[in-house]
Every structure is written in C-alpha cells, then in structure tokens.
Amino acid sequence: EADGRFVARTGYTGEDGFEISVPEATAVDFWNRLRAAGVKPAGLGARDTLRLEMGYPLNGNDLSPDRSPIEAGLGFFCNLDKGDFIGRETLVRQKADGPAVKLTAIRYLEKGAPPRAHYPVVSADGAALGELASGVLSPSLMIGIGMAYLPVEFTKLGTPLQIEVRGRLFPAEVVKKPFYKPTPSK
C-alpha cells in the first residue's frame, strides 16, 4: 500500500476477479510477468460487454447529468430525507409521480448487426422512442443487447421494440436485467 501497490476484489464486470494497481515504474515488468504466467489481457471493450451483460450502467453512456438516478433505476441510492440538496425537488417529484422515462434493458430477438450507443430505438409500429445509451453483441449470449431511456409506457417486460442499425430494423424486446448471470466460481 505505501508504495502504491494494491489488489482489490472489485470490478465492473460481474465476474469473479481482481483489480491490481502498481507504481508506473514497475508496471511494465509486472505486466510481462503476468503474461509469462499465462494471464490473458482483456481491454475496455471486454469490460464494456461484460458490464452491460450484468446490466451495470456506465457513466457517460447510461448515466449523465441529463438523467436522474430515479430514471436510471438507482433511486435506492438517494437519501431524500437528508435535507435540501441540488436536484432534491426533482427526485422527490419523480419518486412520487414516477419518471417519464426509464433506463430499460433491451435484447434482440434474433441475430443481427451489433447494437451500439446512439442507434435509434423504435416501437413495433415504427414510432421513434429514443436511442440506445449502450449496446453490444453479448459474447456470452451471442445476441445484441442494450439499454435505452424509453417512455415508461414502453418499459414493460416483453414489450416489442426495434433497433435501427444503418437503415435496417432488428426486432427486440424489453427484458429484465441482468442479461446474463455468470456461474459463481468455486
């Protein structure tokens, strides 16, 4: 700890694993020793697909200053009894009345082009509803998954939707998070 090295049993993928931090001066040697021991690298793209399979929101994609914790399904983190704070009035109103939009899990019904952030989400009858905040081809499920802020009336489980990818529409539906449940390691 004192020299900047630590190991944490945390992570943002839903998988059993570790995060390791080492001082910059020893990072290359440490990396080379891990590789020599058989550790296989995985980059941010791998982290992003795994976190999305677990339904974990990503700041800058699924979470932003433009969306409230209530809309993101994270209202349980908000202590509305702690006194006044910026945004409290909006959160109290959304908690009482319900938000107009919700961060919603969406899964393709069949194989198709990988969904990506900002791809349009449309209703089954073609009405524009919003856009994906996150989207990937799930390596565990081998099907497209994503999350989008949708009008509440389109967030019920099983609601048919479509994802537009380069002018083509791919059938999808609203599903429950997580998209994938990893098997616990022994």
Helices and strands as residue ranges (DSSP letters): E 6-8, E 19-21, H 24-36, H 44-53, G 75-77, H 88-97, E 101-108, E 120-123, E 128-138, E 143-151, G 152-154, E 160-165, E 168-175
